[in-house]
């Protein structure tokens, strides 16, 4: 007997949630186009690729639900069948995930001062995850049934989800470590760096949690399709994570500018300020003389926005490294 809520219901709910998150991807893509018209061509290409893959993935999810609920309406024997559209969603999820992982790995590479000992494992694990998903897609199309696929290639799909989770965890750990290390060079950046670290943990935990839950459902409940409904959502979380990271740069720049232009002198030089006021007041008549001191701090930085932006050689004062690990 077919458990309708755990099969058709799981696919329907997963597809609806995926469609909603896909709408968020589209909105964030339009926001990016409006806020960052001068970004580098490669960054624009990444956003275009993410949006295109996400749109194609949503179309395949809708087609899969149509096949299960409309084309095969009332025929519960078809629930074990794997439509090609379902198999292709696995491949598109892997490609989109691979792009996002490479994007974050590139930021870690910059923050770690081009330390391949950190970024090489990330690239290898991300590539293995893509290969595992490609094998999964090919075998799903070949076997054509979930029961046949689970009997022979259960480990392949499990390996892909496990590798995805591993890369997410490593990215979050390495980013936080790199940011905390660079933070020592400038106390004025503490607030911004702390915000970025928190943002990194939130993004990484969300995608990791979705992948882990999908893997647990795949291993513990092999006779239903709850895992597939959750798998529909995974790619949307990765796409939104990357786009939200890109779109957060302006706010981080505002926080950084505010931090750099106010509050630093009293914190860094309280003794100097007190001694200056004491010595000055002993020599100058406070009634007839007024002294006004203006302190201006100028910070140059480099953005990923394009060639027209000023530059700096400081690894910490590069918002493209921090905000976009952030990218």
Steps between C-alpha positions, in 0.01 A plus 500: 500500500634842402536763773356794307601780744859374521534459123276725292451740790874530566570572133222758483607684814865487398414636157290783644776602741757480222286724279469757779875502560555527125295820506739632764792415273342701219435798728857493630631480144309814404622674817857409407460639147366825643755545779818384327499602132879549508595159636765295324377298199587171670280586799213591269554173314476306827172670588363434150602134523343461844173655387489292179574173678247578771230579243573179310494304826160645592366405158620140548345484848165619364521250214575219747198584714284517187614150399432352842172676580341563160640272232499197734196606699351206691774258391688438826721238332685786330621649828814284485582637155774761465411751229791652312398839634560380858841360409595827331412701813777311680753602234393865497513513880855365488611750234354795688650377826838461332491861376414630848771288664761624252385856559557473875823305454633786286428747781672274751798481265526880503449533875758226571755683283486233229557204730431195283519272800162639600329552168623189315304256723189715456531483122565124503202422724273730299606328177443156650151610607428607141628169363291303749186690402575446131525125558177515700317673215631256241407194704156636587428539130642154430325314785173693456369394843582604855502139622756397239714808561497452878598134467818573302595867532371608838855590609557737208215733589598481869860587416392806302291638787774424754763678290273802458459525876874458555585782260242728667652437842857550376408825325338639813795397719769634265316827440452565869862411572633723222282791605597471866868483402479809281300687762810530719646750256232765562278530804278749317372216283384282789133586462492434127702180529278371781195565283657313211596203721145477634362527147734221385388266777134566429535432127713191549276352768187543286633322192672232711185433701288455187754261348540298820124466549456387140777241545348371825159461335666320208671252735230454764183518286589340165138408421370855463599815309548746783871512420424605143261774611780638720753458222288729280568779751877461543604676181275797583670546835843505337388749235344733757811471719730621223272780382433622853876510555552714192212734579617550860818681393354850500372466855837366613670792328274743687576332831869503422499867401306595812741306716800655330381861529377503857592360837852385421702793642339499848546122524858491373634815668307574822817579698632730230170689488491549876860619519444736207197658669685531833817659357310729269266629773797597721641730232189644336221713639187283463275806487664696219648222290327218317685222330329276247664187368364308203629151439431339167588145415519389139494132407562368153364162406443277203165361396414220265283753323737599224821668393388855585520449879803608710725226629686391808755234580368420846337154518264616772382820335378325188122475519508262205682257728286557807159598373487264220627185665270637627582348175 
